[in-house]
Amino acid sequence: MDAIGILKQLKNKGVRFTPQRQAILEFLLQTVSHPTADEIYHHVKANFPGVSLGTIYNTLNMLKEHGHILELSYGDMSSRFDGNPQNHYHVVCSKCGKVVDLHRPLIDMDQEVMEKSGFIILGHRMEFYGICPECRQGEQFN
């Protein structure tokens, strides 16, 4: 869904949208970099110098709660945000933290996991870890 469609949907739910919130949403929809809140803040601040980090976090939380973005948490690293809320896989660089989408069919294991664990599965997330091409330059990896 594009930014206009999301904005209309949120407006129908009573969510007020400011130009700063729209800039946050548009940035997430057009980037493939899976930025941190701090990176989003610096990008939006270039056009809206008065924007606060609180506005960034509040907007990200609201967009996540309404299912329009994903938050990718990595333990002690900063969360990263993905403008594509559809279930998909990621590859994460263990050196620099870069996250990229992995485009491949989803593995449908939810039913098998439910049967073996007794859990009701609400979804799953799979990520691969490695060293990105930029970090590998000049280093030897097997």
Phi, psi and omega in degrees: 000144180273173184300318181298316179297318179294316180300316178298316180299315180291322178299320178295337178268004177087013180274126178279134181241121178264166175302326179294316178297320178297320179296321178298311180299312182298321178299314181294327180285334184258352180262151173248011188272353181054062187288158171279168177300322180295319178295320177296316179304311182294325178293312183290324181299333179299326180259338181229080186303335182273359182294142180255159176297329176299319177297319179299308182297317180299318180293317179299316179297318179296314180296323178293314181299328179271002174080021182263346176218166174248144170255125179254107181265140182229054176062247185276353176276161176295146174297150174242156185238139185238124179285356177255103184279356179290147180296124177203169185259161181228156171241130186242130176282125181286347180267307186255349179085002179302140180237130176232151177287143173250114182268105177200161178300145179289147175274122183265089181245000187304314182297316180298317180295320178299314181296321184278333185254337186083356177284153165268117184275126179263343181165175176213163181222126178237134179225149176249144181241141180190200179243124183290162181303322180295317180287335180282340183304126177081357179244155179258124176231140177270000000 
